[in-house]
Amino acid sequence: MPANWWTRRGHYFWYVVREFTSLPLAIWLLWFLLQIYSANSYQTLSKQFLPAFAVFSIFCLPFALYHSWTFLSLAGTIIHLKLLDRPVSSRVIVATQFAAWIGASVVIGFLLVWLAR
């Protein structure tokens, strides 16, 4: 296959973009773990790079949202459930996945704000 196979069709392009979003998220996770380690060992590393980490986190947010959105949109194709011997609609599965995502985000946001006081 040629190196630019993924530029020929729109859905190939967006598939590669989705796969690329894992790279900044992996870098963010490693940096986050380093921040936790340095904060727990009372090093000044976490305070020195905190503004840069905040900026990088904002940069990574669209990647995380796109990755999550595309994954949850496929939930209806991936998950097959039966309820009372009838298949559950893929739209219902996708809607419940998004509702769970929103609910978890609200709970975590509330906890973070409450713990920051």
Summary of the structure (lengths in Angstrom):
residues: 117
radius of gyration: 19.2
end to end distance: 55.9
largest distance: 58.7
contacts: 248
relative contact order: 0.07
helix: 79%
strand: 3%
